[in-house]
Amino acid sequence: MTKERRHHPMMPAEHAERIRRWHENAYRAMTEEGAAELTFSYLGRTIVVPPGVQPITGMSHPLGEAVLAEVRAGDRVLDMGTGSGVNAVLAASRAAEVLAVDINPRAVEAARRNAERNGVHVEVRLSDVFSAVEGTFDLIVFDPPFRWFAPRDLFEAATTDEDYRAMTAFFRGVRDHLAPGGRMLVFFGTSGDLAYLKSLARVAGFQAQVVAHQDLEKDGWRVDYYTFLMKVSGAGGELD
């Protein structure tokens, strides 16, 4: 018996079905690309991505560049869902302290090695959202899985989050881990349920501004990618 999907996308049904088809094609391509170790030269860093870990893509720059622009000296930074550790490595070039977490053990090991490779200190832990995270942070970086489907393996869990369980848990718990005056950088796109992410952020009391935007056209379909800078709003706030 097929498990009933609980998340009902905040979009027309035909758009949701198109995302599902698009994801299947993207997953096959990523599975082929991710079957071998890959080395990337990215924003002045060398990042090695082993099999089973999400590769850097052409859409990674809008978040990576925002991290470099936003991190301040003295910041305590949390990189949630670190993957290969690329954003943690970028943050560690300026921050006082960086904690990177991921649910995938292969990603945790890759992030450790990439921090060492680039000569920066990053503490890396295996964590299901905040399960292994203590304390508060001045900046939290979050690149959540875009799709709401059930992942077939930990590799696919980098792009799919069944019923948006992890993303929902993140927004419900993040205020407990954000220092006074803290900021978040959140990356998301229209190949996911962007309206749902905006709803979660609004309910959690965040206002946001778009600090980076890039679009991609594939198979006759335009997908928009956004990096949001989010801060706690005293009046609720609106997302752009």
C-alpha positions as CSV (number, residue, x, y, z in Angstrom):
1,M,0.0,0.0,0.0
2,T,1.3,3.4,-1.0
3,K,1.8,5.8,1.9
4,E,-0.5,8.8,1.7
5,R,1.3,12.1,1.2
6,R,0.4,14.4,4.0
7,H,2.0,17.6,2.6
8,H,-0.4,19.3,0.2
9,P,1.6,21.7,-1.9
10,M,0.5,25.3,-1.9
11,M,0.4,25.4,-5.7
12,P,-1.7,24.1,-8.5
13,A,-1.7,20.3,-8.9
14,E,-0.2,20.4,-12.4
15,H,2.7,22.5,-11.1
16,A,3.3,20.0,-8.3
17,E,3.3,17.1,-10.8
18,R,5.7,19.0,-13.0
19,I,8.1,19.4,-10.0
20,R,7.8,15.6,-9.4
21,R,8.8,14.8,-13.0
22,W,11.5,17.4,-12.9
23,H,12.9,15.9,-9.7
24,E,13.1,12.4,-11.2
25,N,15.2,13.6,-14.1
26,A,17.4,15.7,-11.7
27,Y,17.8,12.7,-9.3
28,R,18.9,10.4,-12.1
29,A,21.5,13.0,-13.3
30,M,22.8,13.7,-9.8
31,T,23.0,9.9,-9.0
32,E,25.2,9.5,-12.1
33,E,27.3,12.6,-11.2
34,G,27.6,11.6,-7.6
35,A,28.8,8.1,-8.2
36,A,32.4,9.3,-8.4
37,E,34.5,11.6,-6.3
38,L,34.4,15.1,-7.6
39,T,36.7,18.1,-7.0
40,F,35.4,21.6,-7.3
41,S,37.2,24.9,-7.3
42,Y,34.6,27.1,-5.7
43,L,34.9,30.8,-4.6
44,G,38.6,30.3,-4.0
45,R,38.3,27.0,-2.1
46,T,38.9,23.4,-3.1
47,I,36.0,21.2,-2.2
48,V,36.1,17.4,-2.7
49,V,32.7,15.7,-2.8
50,P,32.8,11.9,-2.3
51,P,30.1,9.5,-3.7
52,G,26.9,9.7,-1.8
53,V,27.2,13.4,-1.0
54,Q,25.4,16.2,-2.8
55,P,27.7,17.9,-5.4
56,I,28.1,21.6,-5.8
57,T,25.9,22.8,-8.6
58,G,25.7,25.9,-10.8
59,M,23.0,27.2,-8.5
60,S,25.3,27.1,-5.4
61,H,26.8,30.5,-5.9
62,P,23.9,32.6,-4.7
63,L,24.1,31.2,-1.3
64,G,27.9,30.8,-1.1
65,E,28.5,34.5,-2.1
66,A,25.8,35.6,0.5
67,V,27.6,33.7,3.2
68,L,30.9,35.5,2.4
69,A,29.1,38.8,2.4
70,E,27.1,38.2,5.7
71,V,29.6,36.5,8.1
72,R,31.1,38.9,10.5
73,A,34.3,38.5,12.6
74,G,33.2,37.2,16.0
75,D,30.1,35.4,14.7
76,R,29.1,32.0,15.9
77,V,27.8,30.2,12.8
78,L,25.6,27.1,12.4
79,D,25.5,25.5,8.9
80,M,22.4,23.3,9.0
81,G,22.5,20.5,6.4
82,T,26.1,21.1,5.6
83,G,26.6,18.5,2.8
84,S,30.2,18.7,1.6
85,G,30.8,21.5,4.1
86,V,31.2,24.2,1.5
87,N,29.3,26.9,3.3
88,A,30.8,26.0,6.6
89,V,34.3,26.4,5.0
90,L,33.4,29.7,3.6
91,A,32.0,30.9,6.9
92,A,35.0,29.7,8.9
93,S,37.3,32.0,6.9
94,R,35.8,34.9,8.9
95,A,33.7,33.6,11.8
96,A,34.9,33.0,15.3
97,E,33.3,29.6,15.5
98,V,31.4,27.3,13.1
99,L,29.3,24.3,13.7
100,A,28.2,22.2,10.7
101,V,25.6,19.4,11.0
102,D,24.1,16.9,8.6
103,I,22.0,13.7,8.8
104,N,24.3,11.9,6.3
105,P,27.4,10.3,7.9
106,R,29.2,10.6,4.5
107,A,28.5,14.3,4.4
108,V,29.8,14.7,8.0
109,E,33.1,13.1,7.0
110,A,33.4,15.1,3.8
111,A,32.8,18.3,5.6
112,R,35.5,17.5,8.2
113,R,38.0,16.7,5.4
114,N,37.1,19.8,3.4
115,A,37.7,22.0,6.4
116,E,41.1,20.5,7.0
117,R,41.9,20.7,3.2
118,N,41.1,24.5,3.3
119,G,43.0,25.2,6.5
120,V,40.0,26.3,8.6
121,H,38.4,25.0,11.8
122,V,34.9,23.7,11.6
123,E,33.2,21.4,14.2
124,V,31.1,18.9,12.4
125,R,28.4,16.7,13.9
126,L,25.9,14.1,12.8
127,S,22.5,15.7,13.7
128,D,18.9,15.4,12.7
129,V,18.0,19.1,12.5
130,F,18.8,20.4,16.1
131,S,19.2,17.0,17.8
132,A,22.9,17.5,18.4
133,V,22.9,21.3,18.5
134,E,23.3,23.3,21.7
135,G,23.5,27.0,22.3
136,T,22.7,30.0,20.2
137,F,24.2,31.4,17.0
138,D,24.7,34.8,15.4
139,L,24.2,33.4,11.9
140,I,22.4,30.2,10.8
141,V,22.8,29.0,7.2
142,F,20.2,26.7,5.9
143,D,19.9,25.1,2.5
144,P,17.0,22.8,3.0
145,P,15.8,20.0,0.6
146,F,13.4,21.6,-1.9
147,R,11.0,18.7,-2.5
148,W,8.5,17.1,-0.1
149,F,8.8,13.5,-1.4
150,A,10.2,10.6,0.6
151,P,13.9,10.1,-0.1
152,R,15.0,6.7,-1.3
153,D,18.4,7.0,0.4
154,L,20.6,9.5,2.3
155,F,21.9,10.9,-0.9
156,E,18.4,11.9,-2.1
157,A,17.7,13.2,1.4
158,A,19.8,16.2,0.4
159,T,17.1,17.2,-2.0
160,T,13.9,15.6,-0.6
161,D,12.3,15.9,2.8
162,E,9.2,13.8,3.3
163,D,6.3,16.1,4.1
164,Y,8.9,18.8,4.8
165,R,9.4,17.2,8.2
166,A,12.9,18.6,8.7
167,M,12.2,22.1,7.3
168,T,9.1,22.3,9.5
169,A,11.1,21.2,12.6
170,F,13.8,23.7,11.7
171,F,11.5,26.7,11.7
172,R,9.6,25.6,14.8
173,G,12.9,25.3,16.8
174,V,15.2,27.8,15.3
175,R,14.2,30.7,17.5
176,D,15.7,28.7,20.5
177,H,19.1,28.7,18.7
178,L,19.3,32.2,17.4
179,A,21.1,34.8,19.4
180,P,19.5,38.2,20.0
181,G,19.9,40.2,16.8
182,G,20.8,36.9,15.0
183,R,20.4,36.4,11.2
184,M,19.6,33.5,8.9
185,L,20.5,32.9,5.3
186,V,18.0,30.5,3.8
187,F,18.3,29.2,0.2
188,F,15.2,27.9,-1.7
189,G,13.6,27.8,-5.1
190,T,10.5,27.4,-7.1
191,S,11.3,23.7,-7.8
192,G,10.0,23.3,-4.2
193,D,7.0,24.6,-2.3
194,L,8.3,28.1,-1.8
195,A,4.9,29.3,-0.5
196,Y,5.1,26.8,2.3
197,L,8.6,27.9,3.3
198,K,7.4,31.5,3.4
199,S,4.5,30.5,5.5
200,L,6.7,28.7,8.0
201,A,9.0,31.7,8.2
202,R,6.2,34.1,8.8
203,V,4.6,32.0,11.5
204,A,8.0,31.7,13.2
205,G,8.1,35.5,13.3
206,F,10.7,36.2,10.6
207,Q,10.9,39.0,8.1
208,A,13.0,38.4,5.0
209,Q,14.6,40.1,2.1
210,V,16.0,38.6,-1.1
211,V,19.8,39.1,-1.1
212,A,20.5,36.9,-4.2
213,H,18.4,35.6,-7.0
214,Q,19.2,33.4,-10.0
215,D,17.0,31.6,-12.5
216,L,17.5,28.5,-14.6
217,E,15.5,27.4,-17.6
218,K,15.3,23.7,-18.2
219,D,12.9,21.7,-20.3
220,G,10.9,24.8,-21.1
221,W,10.4,25.6,-17.4
222,R,11.9,28.5,-15.5
223,V,13.0,27.8,-11.9
224,D,13.9,30.7,-9.6
225,Y,16.4,30.4,-6.8
226,Y,16.5,32.8,-3.9
227,T,18.8,33.5,-1.0
228,F,16.8,35.1,1.8
229,L,18.3,37.0,4.7
230,M,15.9,36.5,7.6
231,K,15.6,38.3,10.9
232,V,13.2,38.2,13.7
233,S,10.4,40.7,13.2
234,G,8.6,42.4,16.0
235,A,5.6,43.0,13.8
236,G,5.5,39.7,11.9
237,G,7.0,41.0,8.7
238,E,6.5,40.0,5.1
239,L,8.6,38.0,2.8
240,D,9.5,39.4,-0.6
